[in-house]
Amino acid sequence: MIRLENLTLDIHGQAILRDVSLDIEPGKVTGLVGESGSGKSMTALAMMGLLPHGASTTGHAWLDEGDVLAKSEREMCDLRGNRVGMIFQEPMTALNPVKPIGEQVAETLVIHGRATRREAIEIARARLARVGLPEERFALSRYPHELSGGQRQRVCIAMAVALNPELLIADEPTTALDVTTQAQILDLLKGLVAEEGMSLLLITHDLAVVAGLANHVAVMQAGRIVEQGPTEALFRTMAHPYTRKLFSASHHKPDRAKQAQGAPLLTVENAVRDYPTARRGLFGRPGSFRAVKGVSFTLHRGESLGLVGESGCGKSTLTRAILGLDALQGGAIRLQGQDIHSGPRLASAIRRRMQVVFQDPYGSFNPRWRVERLVAEPFHLMDQRPHDIANRVASALDDVGIEPAAMSRYIHEFSGGQRQRIAIARALITGPDIIILDEAVSALDVSIRAQILDLLARLRAEHGLSYLFISHDLSVVRAITDRVLVMRSGEIVERGETAQVFAAPTHAYTRELIAATPTIPADWQGDLHA
């Protein structure tokens, strides 16, 4: 379908790609794997003609007998969407927030002159139904914010395949999705390739995803392809040390000493959280949706507790109630016997003892502040601000492996893994008892994720921290937690020791989650699995 030949890319003189050669065959799935910064996305952007200013390329990207790199912008505009489509990692930023989903899918057809507006809407209706969004359940008039993450990604796929492109590029299309939604999206992509006869370039850092989907795999490191070949053959041999390193990182388990548990630190008793829904009729009363249904559990000092479940199961709602950000309609949440209430009534001393690390560290920081002020931000929760703030910030940064000299820099100057370390430093600064980690490693590649898990295990041992670890990545939960709670539709359906729950799940939903997790076939791994 398309052939890269010695593709080399520089941006403002900085080497990005070096002699990249890759054949993408018609009707096949090609996986491109590697760490963040290895050049995977820049390879895709070069093929799409979407490189930033200051970029210069040599080599070729052959499509039929023409070189994509030599085409004008006008020619590339005709090519994009028409022959080559692309799905991006974050669907919410890829979609227009003020346009209904039907119009956004139809727009591609109208712009390329393939259909009238009325015809385009009909095709959009059919495409959205094909990707699992039938009109009877998902009206074309819906806006992106009215859909879940997985549903938004389906809209992006419908847009990308609206013109029946010959090549579909999927750049980390499932990274932020829970395991069951990820499995559905991967099945959808596989089905589209089979039905439409298109080629698929799947860019990911997850070896297990490409093992289950790709026919051919290329491994990328520092702008070069270091190993490639048929999927099964590559996994059986793993000839390059970097490929072995990625495999090892994806199975990494930090060293964790089990700590003695005393009295419960956090107690949740029959927590109930309701949300009002739209009024039924002009004079009708608002309805009610119960997001959390009588949840109870305890978290002990020094314990790491996992909370897993699909998107929309109530994990984040429960977290907001624990942090005192949302009120409960029933039950109680206590920190060492003290009630946690929502709003300004919550004592600052309680707030100080619970901190949170979010999924997207960049989005949780003010980009105009320097690191020193960002890390010191939680001090406003304390009745008296300490006098040695700079020293405390330096100590917190040193704890997470960041040079104290970084205090004078801005957050955009750091990599994703470094930003997450700074977010953990901010959570540590007040000396909390509990840190809630809300999908804190889901957007990181496997090697950076392994480093962050090691860091969390070390900090827990050194500071006696308790973790509430919320994640859809079951391999991470298995590696970092002592006990696990499985949540579905606002209820805890299974709980127990992590190893026991994963080895012998008793609830059908837990078995469904485990079965949906991508895995590399055991007979492909040989002695590497040990």
NUKOL-90466 format. One record per residue (C-alpha): x, y, z; chain; residue number from 1. Coordinates in steps of 0.02 Angstrom, whole numbers. Layout:
east:X	north:Y	up:Z	cadena:A	num:NUM
...
***
This chain:
east:0	north:0	up:0	cadena:A	num:1
east:137	north:122	up:49	cadena:A	num:2
east:324	north:98	up:61	cadena:A	num:3
east:443	north:203	up:166	cadena:A	num:4
east:620	north:204	up:98	cadena:A	num:5
east:763	north:279	up:201	cadena:A	num:6
east:650	north:413	up:275	cadena:A	num:7
east:754	north:539	up:371	cadena:A	num:8
east:680	north:688	up:464	cadena:A	num:9
east:760	north:839	up:549	cadena:A	num:10
east:667	north:978	up:639	cadena:A	num:11
east:768	north:1139	up:656	cadena:A	num:12
east:924	north:1034	up:634	cadena:A	num:13
east:877	north:908	up:770	cadena:A	num:14
east:880	north:728	up:709	cadena:A	num:15
east:708	north:647	up:732	cadena:A	num:16
east:704	north:499	up:609	cadena:A	num:17
east:850	north:409	up:529	cadena:A	num:18
east:838	north:293	up:377	cadena:A	num:19
east:665	north:224	up:417	cadena:A	num:20
east:613	north:90	up:292	cadena:A	num:21
east:446	north:2	up:310	cadena:A	num:22
east:325	north:-86	up:192	cadena:A	num:23
east:139	north:-77	up:234	cadena:A	num:24
east:51	north:-214	up:136	cadena:A	num:25
east:-126	north:-199	up:67	cadena:A	num:26
east:-259	north:-277	up:179	cadena:A	num:27
east:-136	north:-310	up:321	cadena:A	num:28
east:-108	north:-238	up:495	cadena:A	num:29
east:65	north:-169	up:528	cadena:A	num:30
east:114	north:-130	up:708	cadena:A	num:31
east:238	north:8	up:751	cadena:A	num:32
east:295	north:-3	up:933	cadena:A	num:33
east:418	north:91	up:1042	cadena:A	num:34
east:435	north:211	up:1188	cadena:A	num:35
east:371	north:389	up:1189	cadena:A	num:36
east:490	north:497	up:1089	cadena:A	num:37
east:550	north:353	up:981	cadena:A	num:38
east:479	north:434	up:822	cadena:A	num:39
east:321	north:329	up:795	cadena:A	num:40
east:199	north:476	up:779	cadena:A	num:41
east:322	north:581	up:678	cadena:A	num:42
east:334	north:437	up:553	cadena:A	num:43
east:145	north:440	up:534	cadena:A	num:44
east:139	north:630	up:520	cadena:A	num:45
east:273	north:625	up:384	cadena:A	num:46
east:165	north:503	up:285	cadena:A	num:47
east:16	north:622	up:305	cadena:A	num:48
east:114	north:779	up:261	cadena:A	num:49
east:75	north:855	up:431	cadena:A	num:50
east:251	north:896	up:489	cadena:A	num:51
east:284	north:1055	up:591	cadena:A	num:52
east:374	north:1210	up:527	cadena:A	num:53
east:561	north:1189	up:519	cadena:A	num:54
east:549	north:1006	up:465	cadena:A	num:55
east:655	north:940	up:323	cadena:A	num:56
east:648	north:764	up:251	cadena:A	num:57
east:748	north:653	up:137	cadena:A	num:58
east:705	north:481	up:72	cadena:A	num:59
east:539	north:425	up:1	cadena:A	num:60
east:363	north:374	up:48	cadena:A	num:61
east:299	north:285	up:-107	cadena:A	num:62
east:111	north:278	up:-137	cadena:A	num:63
east:81	north:190	up:-303	cadena:A	num:64
east:217	north:267	up:-410	cadena:A	num:65
east:213	north:438	up:-326	cadena:A	num:66
east:317	north:501	up:-181	cadena:A	num:67
east:206	north:573	up:-44	cadena:A	num:68
east:350	north:678	up:23	cadena:A	num:69
east:364	north:768	up:-145	cadena:A	num:70
east:179	north:813	up:-159	cadena:A	num:71
east:114	north:991	up:-139	cadena:A	num:72
east:-4	north:1041	up:2	cadena:A	num:73
east:-149	north:1046	up:-121	cadena:A	num:74
east:-111	north:868	up:-177	cadena:A	num:75
east:-95	north:811	up:5	cadena:A	num:76
east:-264	north:888	up:48	cadena:A	num:77
east:-341	north:778	up:-87	cadena:A	num:78
east:-246	north:626	up:-20	cadena:A	num:79
east:-290	north:645	up:165	cadena:A	num:80
east:-455	north:565	up:209	cadena:A	num:81
east:-477	north:507	up:29	cadena:A	num:82
east:-340	north:376	up:21	cadena:A	num:83
east:-260	north:389	up:194	cadena:A	num:84
east:-359	north:414	up:356	cadena:A	num:85
east:-294	north:442	up:532	cadena:A	num:86
east:-361	north:411	up:707	cadena:A	num:87
east:-279	north:508	up:848	cadena:A	num:88
east:-247	north:458	up:1029	cadena:A	num:89
east:-362	north:585	up:1113	cadena:A	num:90
east:-532	north:590	up:1027	cadena:A	num:91
east:-599	north:738	up:1127	cadena:A	num:92
east:-464	north:853	up:1055	cadena:A	num:93
east:-483	north:777	up:880	cadena:A	num:94
east:-669	north:816	up:874	cadena:A	num:95
east:-751	north:986	up:856	cadena:A	num:96
east:-843	north:1018	up:1021	cadena:A	num:97
east:-975	north:1132	up:943	cadena:A	num:98
east:-1028	north:1018	up:799	cadena:A	num:99
east:-1144	north:866	up:812	cadena:A	num:100
east:-1062	north:699	up:774	cadena:A	num:101
east:-1167	north:670	up:618	cadena:A	num:102
east:-1108	north:833	up:540	cadena:A	num:103
east:-927	north:795	up:581	cadena:A	num:104
east:-930	north:627	up:493	cadena:A	num:105
east:-1026	north:699	up:345	cadena:A	num:106
east:-906	north:847	up:329	cadena:A	num:107
east:-767	north:735	up:262	cadena:A	num:108
east:-876	north:676	up:118	cadena:A	num:109
east:-935	north:852	up:74	cadena:A	num:110
east:-761	north:929	up:77	cadena:A	num:111
east:-694	north:797	up:-43	cadena:A	num:112
east:-844	north:817	up:-157	cadena:A	num:113
east:-895	north:634	up:-140	cadena:A	num:114
east:-1076	north:671	up:-92	cadena:A	num:115
east:-1205	north:807	up:-73	cadena:A	num:116
east:-1245	north:864	up:103	cadena:A	num:117
east:-1402	north:756	up:110	cadena:A	num:118
east:-1311	north:604	up:41	cadena:A	num:119
east:-1166	north:633	up:161	cadena:A	num:120
east:-1284	north:629	up:311	cadena:A	num:121
east:-1353	north:461	up:253	cadena:A	num:122
east:-1177	north:391	up:231	cadena:A	num:123
east:-1129	north:461	up:403	cadena:A	num:124
east:-1280	north:374	up:479	cadena:A	num:125
east:-1224	north:208	up:403	cadena:A	num:126
east:-1042	north:233	up:454	cadena:A	num:127
east:-1087	north:274	up:634	cadena:A	num:128
east:-1199	north:121	up:641	cadena:A	num:129
east:-1055	north:14	up:573	cadena:A	num:130
east:-939	north:72	up:714	cadena:A	num:131
east:-1069	north:30	up:847	cadena:A	num:132
east:-1165	north:195	up:861	cadena:A	num:133
east:-1337	north:160	up:784	cadena:A	num:134
east:-1450	north:311	up:768	cadena:A	num:135
east:-1589	north:238	up:875	cadena:A	num:136
east:-1470	north:243	up:1025	cadena:A	num:137
east:-1348	north:381	up:974	cadena:A	num:138
east:-1434	north:521	up:880	cadena:A	num:139
east:-1332	north:610	up:746	cadena:A	num:140
east:-1372	north:772	up:839	cadena:A	num:141
east:-1268	north:723	up:992	cadena:A	num:142
east:-1113	north:822	up:1034	cadena:A	num:143
east:-944	north:743	up:1080	cadena:A	num:144
east:-960	north:790	up:1265	cadena:A	num:145
east:-1119	north:686	up:1275	cadena:A	num:146
east:-1023	north:526	up:1234	cadena:A	num:147
east:-901	north:419	up:1332	cadena:A	num:148
east:-718	north:403	up:1284	cadena:A	num:149
east:-745	north:241	up:1190	cadena:A	num:150
east:-896	north:312	up:1098	cadena:A	num:151
east:-797	north:468	up:1047	cadena:A	num:152
east:-658	north:356	up:980	cadena:A	num:153
east:-790	north:264	up:875	cadena:A	num:154
east:-843	north:432	up:801	cadena:A	num:155
east:-662	north:467	up:754	cadena:A	num:156
east:-650	north:297	up:671	cadena:A	num:157
east:-811	north:331	up:574	cadena:A	num:158
east:-737	north:497	up:513	cadena:A	num:159
east:-573	north:413	up:463	cadena:A	num:160
east:-657	north:275	up:361	cadena:A	num:161
east:-799	north:380	up:288	cadena:A	num:162
east:-713	north:389	up:118	cadena:A	num:163
east:-655	north:207	up:116	cadena:A	num:164
east:-469	north:250	up:127	cadena:A	num:165
east:-340	north:124	up:72	cadena:A	num:166
east:-233	north:154	up:227	cadena:A	num:167
east:-292	north:190	up:404	cadena:A	num:168
east:-163	north:255	up:530	cadena:A	num:169
east:-214	north:228	up:712	cadena:A	num:170
east:-101	north:323	up:833	cadena:A	num:171
east:-122	north:249	up:1009	cadena:A	num:172
east:-311	north:230	up:982	cadena:A	num:173
east:-345	north:133	up:1143	cadena:A	num:174
east:-219	north:200	up:1270	cadena:A	num:175
east:-345	north:292	up:1381	cadena:A	num:176
east:-485	north:163	up:1366	cadena:A	num:177
east:-534	north:28	up:1490	cadena:A	num:178
east:-497	north:-152	up:1443	cadena:A	num:179
east:-670	north:-202	up:1381	cadena:A	num:180
east:-689	north:-43	up:1277	cadena:A	num:181
east:-512	north:-68	up:1211	cadena:A	num:182
east:-556	north:-246	up:1159	cadena:A	num:183
east:-711	north:-182	up:1068	cadena:A	num:184
east:-613	north:-46	up:975	cadena:A	num:185
east:-477	north:-169	up:923	cadena:A	num:186
east:-609	north:-294	up:862	cadena:A	num:187
east:-691	north:-152	up:766	cadena:A	num:188
east:-527	north:-103	up:681	cadena:A	num:189
east:-490	north:-285	up:639	cadena:A	num:190
east:-664	north:-305	up:564	cadena:A	num:191
east:-647	north:-147	up:459	cadena:A	num:192
east:-481	north:-207	up:389	cadena:A	num:193
east:-560	north:-373	up:341	cadena:A	num:194
east:-719	north:-298	up:266	cadena:A	num:195
east:-647	north:-146	up:179	cadena:A	num:196
east:-483	north:-225	up:124	cadena:A	num:197
east:-388	north:-75	up:191	cadena:A	num:198
east:-215	north:-73	up:270	cadena:A	num:199
east:-194	north:-25	up:453	cadena:A	num:200
east:-40	north:52	up:533	cadena:A	num:201
east:-64	north:28	up:721	cadena:A	num:202
east:51	north:138	up:826	cadena:A	num:203
east:64	north:86	up:1008	cadena:A	num:204
east:182	north:54	up:1152	cadena:A	num:205
east:84	north:-102	up:1205	cadena:A	num:206
east:165	north:-262	up:1140	cadena:A	num:207
east:14	north:-366	up:1190	cadena:A	num:208
east:-102	north:-261	up:1079	cadena:A	num:209
east:4	north:-286	up:923	cadena:A	num:210
east:27	north:-471	up:964	cadena:A	num:211
east:-160	north:-498	up:948	cadena:A	num:212
east:-191	north:-388	up:797	cadena:A	num:213
east:-39	north:-358	up:685	cadena:A	num:214
east:26	north:-464	up:542	cadena:A	num:215
east:193	north:-373	up:539	cadena:A	num:216
east:281	north:-278	up:679	cadena:A	num:217
east:418	north:-146	up:675	cadena:A	num:218
east:507	north:-94	up:835	cadena:A	num:219
east:568	north:86	up:842	cadena:A	num:220
east:701	north:163	up:954	cadena:A	num:221
east:774	north:339	up:947	cadena:A	num:222
east:708	north:372	up:771	cadena:A	num:223
east:766	north:207	up:695	cadena:A	num:224
east:681	north:41	up:662	cadena:A	num:225
east:791	north:-82	up:757	cadena:A	num:226
east:693	north:-241	up:720	cadena:A	num:227
east:546	north:-292	up:612	cadena:A	num:228
east:466	north:-448	up:543	cadena:A	num:229
east:309	north:-558	up:547	cadena:A	num:230
east:227	north:-541	up:717	cadena:A	num:231
east:245	north:-718	up:782	cadena:A	num:232
east:424	north:-736	up:718	cadena:A	num:233
east:475	north:-571	up:799	cadena:A	num:234
east:400	north:-616	up:967	cadena:A	num:235
east:478	north:-788	up:966	cadena:A	num:236
east:654	north:-722	up:931	cadena:A	num:237
east:660	north:-542	up:1000	cadena:A	num:238
east:833	north:-527	up:924	cadena:A	num:239
east:865	north:-346	up:974	cadena:A	num:240
east:903	north:-300	up:1157	cadena:A	num:241
east:780	north:-154	up:1148	cadena:A	num:242
east:636	north:-270	up:1101	cadena:A	num:243
east:680	north:-379	up:1250	cadena:A	num:244
east:685	north:-223	up:1360	cadena:A	num:245
east:508	north:-173	up:1306	cadena:A	num:246
east:446	north:-349	up:1341	cadena:A	num:247
east:527	north:-350	up:1513	cadena:A	num:248
east:453	north:-179	up:1556	cadena:A	num:249
east:278	north:-235	up:1507	cadena:A	num:250
east:290	north:-376	up:1635	cadena:A	num:251
east:377	north:-274	up:1769	cadena:A	num:252
east:328	north:-298	up:1951	cadena:A	num:253
east:406	north:-182	up:2080	cadena:A	num:254
east:482	north:-254	up:2238	cadena:A	num:255
east:353	north:-229	up:2375	cadena:A	num:256
east:371	north:-283	up:2554	cadena:A	num:257
east:202	north:-320	up:2633	cadena:A	num:258
east:175	north:-202	up:2779	cadena:A	num:259
east:90	north:-240	up:2943	cadena:A	num:260
east:-85	north:-169	up:2952	cadena:A	num:261
east:-160	north:-87	up:3104	cadena:A	num:262
east:-328	north:-3	up:3125	cadena:A	num:263
east:-417	north:58	up:2967	cadena:A	num:264
east:-357	north:229	up:2906	cadena:A	num:265
east:-501	north:263	up:2785	cadena:A	num:266
east:-675	north:190	up:2810	cadena:A	num:267
east:-815	north:199	up:2680	cadena:A	num:268
east:-985	north:139	up:2745	cadena:A	num:269
east:-1135	north:114	up:2629	cadena:A	num:270
east:-1088	north:265	up:2522	cadena:A	num:271
east:-1229	north:323	up:2407	cadena:A	num:272
east:-1210	north:459	up:2275	cadena:A	num:273
east:-1356	north:518	up:2167	cadena:A	num:274
east:-1357	north:639	up:2020	cadena:A	num:275
east:-1511	north:732	up:1958	cadena:A	num:276
east:-1566	north:697	up:1779	cadena:A	num:277
east:-1672	north:799	up:1658	cadena:A	num:278
east:-1852	north:846	up:1700	cadena:A	num:279
east:-1988	north:738	up:1624	cadena:A	num:280
east:-2102	north:863	up:1542	cadena:A	num:281
east:-2127	north:1048	up:1576	cadena:A	num:282
east:-2193	north:1026	up:1753	cadena:A	num:283
east:-2115	north:860	up:1794	cadena:A	num:284
east:-1987	north:833	up:1930	cadena:A	num:285
east:-1805	north:799	up:1889	cadena:A	num:286
east:-1760	north:616	up:1888	cadena:A	num:287
east:-1616	north:538	up:1983	cadena:A	num:288
east:-1470	north:427	up:1935	cadena:A	num:289
east:-1381	north:326	up:2070	cadena:A	num:290
east:-1195	north:322	up:2024	cadena:A	num:291
east:-1134	north:241	up:2186	cadena:A	num:292
east:-1244	north:111	up:2270	cadena:A	num:293
east:-1203	north:72	up:2451	cadena:A	num:294
east:-1014	north:47	up:2432	cadena:A	num:295
east:-915	north:-5	up:2587	cadena:A	num:296
east:-730	north:-40	up:2610	cadena:A	num:297
east:-580	north:1	up:2721	cadena:A	num:298
east:-403	north:58	up:2682	cadena:A	num:299
east:-267	north:23	up:2810	cadena:A	num:300
east:-107	north:120	up:2842	cadena:A	num:301
east:31	north:67	up:2723	cadena:A	num:302
east:-90	north:-31	up:2613	cadena:A	num:303
east:-108	north:-18	up:2425	cadena:A	num:304
east:-289	north:-46	up:2373	cadena:A	num:305
east:-342	north:-62	up:2191	cadena:A	num:306
east:-510	north:-5	up:2120	cadena:A	num:307
east:-547	north:-70	up:1946	cadena:A	num:308
east:-695	north:-65	up:1828	cadena:A	num:309
east:-754	north:1	up:1661	cadena:A	num:310
east:-777	north:185	up:1622	cadena:A	num:311
east:-940	north:245	up:1699	cadena:A	num:312
east:-943	north:116	up:1838	cadena:A	num:313
east:-931	north:251	up:1974	cadena:A	num:314
east:-745	north:246	up:2017	cadena:A	num:315
east:-714	north:433	up:1992	cadena:A	num:316
east:-878	north:480	up:2076	cadena:A	num:317
east:-828	north:381	up:2230	cadena:A	num:318
east:-656	north:461	up:2226	cadena:A	num:319
east:-730	north:637	up:2225	cadena:A	num:320
east:-835	north:594	up:2377	cadena:A	num:321
east:-682	north:526	up:2470	cadena:A	num:322
east:-589	north:688	up:2433	cadena:A	num:323
east:-735	north:791	up:2498	cadena:A	num:324
east:-775	north:865	up:2327	cadena:A	num:325
east:-949	north:785	up:2309	cadena:A	num:326
east:-1084	north:761	up:2440	cadena:A	num:327
east:-1155	north:590	up:2482	cadena:A	num:328
east:-1342	north:558	up:2488	cadena:A	num:329
east:-1316	north:415	up:2608	cadena:A	num:330
east:-1183	north:325	up:2710	cadena:A	num:331
east:-1022	north:397	up:2779	cadena:A	num:332
east:-837	north:416	up:2740	cadena:A	num:333
east:-715	north:434	up:2885	cadena:A	num:334
east:-529	north:466	up:2901	cadena:A	num:335
east:-474	north:390	up:3067	cadena:A	num:336
east:-647	north:419	up:3139	cadena:A	num:337
east:-669	north:597	up:3072	cadena:A	num:338
east:-813	north:621	up:2951	cadena:A	num:339
east:-770	north:684	up:2777	cadena:A	num:340
east:-899	north:809	up:2718	cadena:A	num:341
east:-903	north:896	up:2550	cadena:A	num:342
east:-873	north:1081	up:2527	cadena:A	num:343
east:-793	north:1211	up:2640	cadena:A	num:344
east:-846	north:1120	up:2800	cadena:A	num:345
east:-707	north:994	up:2776	cadena:A	num:346
east:-564	north:1036	up:2894	cadena:A	num:347
east:-402	north:1086	up:2808	cadena:A	num:348
east:-310	north:959	up:2916	cadena:A	num:349
east:-410	north:818	up:2835	cadena:A	num:350
east:-385	north:888	up:2660	cadena:A	num:351
east:-197	north:897	up:2691	cadena:A	num:352
east:-191	north:712	up:2736	cadena:A	num:353
east:-266	north:657	up:2568	cadena:A	num:354
east:-185	north:701	up:2402	cadena:A	num:355
east:-219	north:647	up:2223	cadena:A	num:356
east:-116	north:613	up:2067	cadena:A	num:357
east:-214	north:629	up:1904	cadena:A	num:358
east:-204	north:537	up:1738	cadena:A	num:359
east:-146	north:688	up:1638	cadena:A	num:360
east:-12	north:780	up:1738	cadena:A	num:361
east:6	north:918	up:1608	cadena:A	num:362
east:-179	north:960	up:1619	cadena:A	num:363
east:-172	north:969	up:1809	cadena:A	num:364
east:-35	north:1102	up:1813	cadena:A	num:365
east:-43	north:1288	up:1779	cadena:A	num:366
east:75	north:1308	up:1630	cadena:A	num:367
east:118	north:1487	up:1681	cadena:A	num:368
east:192	north:1438	up:1849	cadena:A	num:369
east:367	north:1373	up:1879	cadena:A	num:370
east:392	north:1202	up:1957	cadena:A	num:371
east:432	north:1275	up:2129	cadena:A	num:372
east:261	north:1358	up:2140	cadena:A	num:373
east:172	north:1207	up:2064	cadena:A	num:374
east:241	north:1085	up:2191	cadena:A	num:375
east:210	north:1207	up:2336	cadena:A	num:376
east:28	north:1235	up:2284	cadena:A	num:377
east:-47	north:1115	up:2415	cadena:A	num:378
east:24	north:1221	up:2556	cadena:A	num:379
east:-131	north:1331	up:2543	cadena:A	num:380
east:-223	north:1186	up:2629	cadena:A	num:381
east:-120	north:1212	up:2786	cadena:A	num:382
east:-168	north:1335	up:2922	cadena:A	num:383
east:10	north:1400	up:2930	cadena:A	num:384
east:125	north:1401	up:2780	cadena:A	num:385
east:300	north:1337	up:2821	cadena:A	num:386
east:444	north:1461	up:2811	cadena:A	num:387
east:562	north:1344	up:2718	cadena:A	num:388
east:452	north:1312	up:2565	cadena:A	num:389
east:597	north:1308	up:2442	cadena:A	num:390
east:688	north:1177	up:2546	cadena:A	num:391
east:531	north:1069	up:2559	cadena:A	num:392
east:501	north:1079	up:2371	cadena:A	num:393
east:682	north:1032	up:2338	cadena:A	num:394
east:665	north:884	up:2457	cadena:A	num:395
east:503	north:824	up:2375	cadena:A	num:396
east:579	north:836	up:2201	cadena:A	num:397
east:733	north:741	up:2260	cadena:A	num:398
east:618	north:606	up:2331	cadena:A	num:399
east:543	north:574	up:2159	cadena:A	num:400
east:707	north:579	up:2063	cadena:A	num:401
east:699	north:757	up:1994	cadena:A	num:402
east:847	north:874	up:2016	cadena:A	num:403
east:804	north:1018	up:2135	cadena:A	num:404
east:876	north:1136	up:2004	cadena:A	num:405
east:718	north:1100	up:1902	cadena:A	num:406
east:619	north:1215	up:2019	cadena:A	num:407
east:652	north:1364	up:1905	cadena:A	num:408
east:585	north:1278	up:1747	cadena:A	num:409
east:409	north:1270	up:1673	cadena:A	num:410
east:308	north:1111	up:1657	cadena:A	num:411
east:312	north:1108	up:1466	cadena:A	num:412
east:501	north:1081	up:1475	cadena:A	num:413
east:480	north:905	up:1545	cadena:A	num:414
east:435	north:736	up:1470	cadena:A	num:415
east:275	north:643	up:1515	cadena:A	num:416
east:364	north:532	up:1642	cadena:A	num:417
east:450	north:681	up:1723	cadena:A	num:418
east:284	north:775	up:1736	cadena:A	num:419
east:208	north:627	up:1825	cadena:A	num:420
east:354	north:625	up:1948	cadena:A	num:421
east:325	north:810	up:1981	cadena:A	num:422
east:139	north:774	up:2009	cadena:A	num:423
east:187	north:642	up:2138	cadena:A	num:424
east:306	north:768	up:2221	cadena:A	num:425
east:160	north:891	up:2234	cadena:A	num:426
east:55	north:755	up:2317	cadena:A	num:427
east:195	north:717	up:2441	cadena:A	num:428
east:231	north:897	up:2493	cadena:A	num:429
east:104	north:905	up:2635	cadena:A	num:430
east:153	north:737	up:2710	cadena:A	num:431
east:-12	north:648	up:2672	cadena:A	num:432
east:-71	north:482	up:2740	cadena:A	num:433
east:-165	north:433	up:2582	cadena:A	num:434
east:-126	north:464	up:2399	cadena:A	num:435
east:-262	north:427	up:2272	cadena:A	num:436
east:-189	north:382	up:2103	cadena:A	num:437
east:-323	north:406	up:1970	cadena:A	num:438
east:-260	north:318	up:1812	cadena:A	num:439
east:-89	north:390	up:1854	cadena:A	num:440
east:11	north:279	up:1735	cadena:A	num:441
east:-115	north:235	up:1598	cadena:A	num:442
east:-47	north:362	up:1472	cadena:A	num:443
east:137	north:315	up:1498	cadena:A	num:444
east:236	north:194	up:1391	cadena:A	num:445
east:289	north:29	up:1468	cadena:A	num:446
east:467	north:76	up:1518	cadena:A	num:447
east:417	north:243	up:1599	cadena:A	num:448
east:271	north:154	up:1683	cadena:A	num:449
east:391	north:27	up:1760	cadena:A	num:450
east:497	north:170	up:1830	cadena:A	num:451
east:345	north:257	up:1906	cadena:A	num:452
east:284	north:94	up:1986	cadena:A	num:453
east:457	north:68	up:2063	cadena:A	num:454
east:451	north:247	up:2128	cadena:A	num:455
east:279	north:222	up:2206	cadena:A	num:456
east:334	north:61	up:2291	cadena:A	num:457
east:488	north:148	up:2363	cadena:A	num:458
east:391	north:300	up:2426	cadena:A	num:459
east:262	north:188	up:2507	cadena:A	num:460
east:397	north:95	up:2603	cadena:A	num:461
east:492	north:253	up:2653	cadena:A	num:462
east:343	north:361	up:2702	cadena:A	num:463
east:216	north:230	up:2760	cadena:A	num:464
east:92	north:291	up:2629	cadena:A	num:465
east:-76	north:213	up:2589	cadena:A	num:466
east:-128	north:208	up:2406	cadena:A	num:467
east:-300	north:199	up:2327	cadena:A	num:468
east:-249	north:147	up:2152	cadena:A	num:469
east:-385	north:175	up:2021	cadena:A	num:470
east:-347	north:99	up:1851	cadena:A	num:471
east:-419	north:5	up:1704	cadena:A	num:472
east:-250	north:-79	up:1672	cadena:A	num:473
east:-264	north:-244	up:1763	cadena:A	num:474
east:-79	north:-285	up:1741	cadena:A	num:475
east:-33	north:-127	up:1836	cadena:A	num:476
east:-159	north:-164	up:1975	cadena:A	num:477
east:-90	north:-340	up:1991	cadena:A	num:478
east:88	north:-271	up:2006	cadena:A	num:479
east:61	north:-131	up:2134	cadena:A	num:480
east:-87	north:-175	up:2248	cadena:A	num:481
east:-115	north:-288	up:2400	cadena:A	num:482
east:-304	north:-298	up:2385	cadena:A	num:483
east:-422	north:-258	up:2244	cadena:A	num:484
east:-604	north:-202	up:2229	cadena:A	num:485
east:-698	north:-234	up:2067	cadena:A	num:486
east:-835	north:-106	up:2033	cadena:A	num:487
east:-980	north:-120	up:1913	cadena:A	num:488
east:-1129	north:-3	up:1892	cadena:A	num:489
east:-1096	north:83	up:2059	cadena:A	num:490
east:-1074	north:-77	up:2161	cadena:A	num:491
east:-925	north:-179	up:2222	cadena:A	num:492
east:-954	north:-350	up:2143	cadena:A	num:493
east:-793	north:-434	up:2201	cadena:A	num:494
east:-654	north:-399	up:2327	cadena:A	num:495
east:-506	north:-489	up:2400	cadena:A	num:496
east:-318	north:-514	up:2397	cadena:A	num:497
east:-255	north:-459	up:2226	cadena:A	num:498
east:-165	north:-621	up:2184	cadena:A	num:499
east:-318	north:-725	up:2235	cadena:A	num:500
east:-443	north:-620	up:2136	cadena:A	num:501
east:-338	north:-628	up:1977	cadena:A	num:502
east:-298	north:-813	up:1995	cadena:A	num:503
east:-476	north:-871	up:2035	cadena:A	num:504
east:-607	north:-735	up:2003	cadena:A	num:505
east:-778	north:-781	up:2069	cadena:A	num:506
east:-886	north:-651	up:1981	cadena:A	num:507
east:-926	north:-662	up:1796	cadena:A	num:508
east:-886	north:-476	up:1772	cadena:A	num:509
east:-711	north:-498	up:1844	cadena:A	num:510
east:-682	north:-644	up:1727	cadena:A	num:511
east:-743	north:-535	up:1582	cadena:A	num:512
east:-618	north:-397	up:1627	cadena:A	num:513
east:-473	north:-520	up:1640	cadena:A	num:514
east:-521	north:-605	up:1476	cadena:A	num:515
east:-527	north:-436	up:1386	cadena:A	num:516
east:-348	north:-392	up:1437	cadena:A	num:517
east:-229	north:-411	up:1288	cadena:A	num:518
east:-94	north:-542	up:1315	cadena:A	num:519
east:53	north:-610	up:1218	cadena:A	num:520
east:25	north:-797	up:1186	cadena:A	num:521
east:130	north:-897	up:1310	cadena:A	num:522
east:205	north:-1009	up:1175	cadena:A	num:523
east:274	north:-854	up:1085	cadena:A	num:524
east:375	north:-800	up:1236	cadena:A	num:525
east:493	north:-947	up:1262	cadena:A	num:526
east:623	north:-921	up:1396	cadena:A	num:527
east:586	north:-733	up:1399	cadena:A	num:528
east:429	north:-764	up:1501	cadena:A	num:529
east:533	north:-828	up:1645	cadena:A	num:530
***
